[in-house]
Amino acid sequence: MKSYHRSAIMCFIVQYRRIRLLWCSLWKWMSASFVSYYFLSIHEGMSHFPQDDNIPSSLLDAMYPGVLN
């Protein structure tokens, strides 16, 4: 009975470490993608007003011309 408890505890610890590693990697990926999206949207917002109206400032302006102006 004692060895069963020990193996169950070890199995739980291994599974907990795997799940924690998965969550940490998923959290790092999500936070990195959110930060990059945030800074990209700030950059797109700053460059949203071009000097010439015929030059599209972003992909949305290229796809839908005249909608965002």
Long-range contacts (C-beta under 8 A, 24 or more apart in sequence): none
